[in-house]
Amino acid sequence: MKQVDYVEMAEKCAREADRMPPGQERDELLKKVKLFESYGKIDGWISSPGLQPPR
């Protein structure tokens, strides 16, 4: 997956969570939002052109 995919999935989960009443299911979606955002950041770091292989 690409960074953009993770961002889109986080936004989708956030929209779903906004429509739900407070509860366990909503909390799980909000956890997924944070995970997808983190995955997107990590993917951005990994695919950065500034990274060099170890010497």
C-alpha atoms as one frame of an Amber mdcrd trajectory, in Angstrom:
protein
   0.000   0.000   0.000   1.057   3.567  -0.555   0.938   6.510   1.833  -2.091
   7.885  -0.010  -3.970   4.622   0.544  -3.410   4.788   4.284  -4.602   8.391
   4.396  -7.748   7.492   2.467  -8.478   4.560   4.768  -7.980   6.759   7.843
 -10.389   9.348   6.423 -12.955   6.660   5.603 -12.814   5.223   9.123 -13.042
   8.720  10.625 -16.170   9.482   8.588 -17.740   6.201   9.684 -16.880   6.867
  13.325 -18.416  10.348  13.123 -21.767   8.804  12.147 -21.762   6.278  14.984
 -22.962   6.746  18.544 -20.342   6.508  21.307 -19.428   2.938  22.107 -16.951
   0.128  21.612 -17.434  -0.147  17.845 -16.771   3.591  17.388 -13.708   3.383
  19.629 -12.329   0.554  17.491 -12.746   2.655  14.351 -10.962   5.575  15.989
  -8.075   3.245  16.871  -7.908   2.207  13.218  -7.762   5.881  12.220  -4.684
   6.382  14.395  -3.065   3.201  13.069  -3.642   4.117   9.426  -2.261   7.609
  10.047   0.834   6.098  11.646   1.253   3.603   8.800   1.041   6.460   6.318
   3.758   8.421   8.104   6.023   5.383   8.346   5.487   4.577   4.673   6.417
   8.159   3.823   9.651   7.875   5.792  10.543   4.532   4.243   9.917   5.689
   0.690  11.767   8.960   1.196  14.323   9.557  -1.547  16.746  10.885   1.073
  17.292   7.467   2.624  20.552   5.722   1.831  21.409   2.057   2.321  23.783
   1.255   5.217  27.486   1.275   4.422
